[in-house]
């Protein structure tokens, strides 16, 4: 299960966004589209969404879904801005 929450991504001080998780992650979606695995990494206890991917998104709030092996997918919101 992922920790529900949100983050702010600013292109002017771009950093990867780390989402804490508890369990096996099977993928990541931005709204209803699968995110290419090249744009995030899965580590022990976290999913890291790469800043290069986030910088290419349009400004505004984005709804991500961390896909969990046990089906307990959780939404995570990232607001992208300049």
Residue pairs with C-beta under 8 A, 6 or more apart in sequence:
1 21
1 22
1 23
1 68
1 70
1 72
1 74
2 19
2 20
2 21
2 22
2 25
2 47
2 66
2 68
2 73
2 74
2 76
3 19
3 20
3 21
3 22
3 74
4 74
4 75
4 76
5 19
5 76
5 77
6 76
6 77
6 78
6 79
7 17
7 19
7 76
7 77
7 78
7 79
8 78
8 79
8 81
9 15
9 17
9 51
9 54
9 55
9 78
9 79
9 80
9 81
10 81
10 82
11 55
11 80
11 81
11 82
12 82
14 51
14 54
14 55
15 51
16 48
16 49
16 50
16 51
17 48
17 49
17 51
17 54
17 78
18 46
18 47
18 48
18 49
19 46
19 47
19 48
19 49
19 64
19 66
19 76
20 45
20 46
21 45
21 46
21 47
21 66
21 68
22 45
23 68
23 69
23 70
23 72
24 68
24 69
24 70
25 42
25 47
25 66
25 67
25 68
25 69
26 67
26 68
26 69
27 34
27 35
27 37
27 67
28 34
28 35
28 40
28 47
28 49
28 64
28 65
28 66
28 67
29 35
29 64
29 65
29 67
30 57
30 62
30 63
30 64
31 62
31 63
35 49
35 53
35 64
39 49
39 50
39 52
39 53
40 47
40 48
40 49
40 50
40 53
41 47
41 48
41 50
42 48
47 66
49 64
49 78
54 78
54 80
57 80
58 80
59 80
59 81
59 82
60 79
60 80
61 77
61 78
61 79
61 80
62 77
62 78
62 79
62 80
63 75
63 76
63 77
64 75
64 76
64 77
64 78
65 73
65 74
65 75
65 76
66 73
66 74
66 76
67 73
68 74
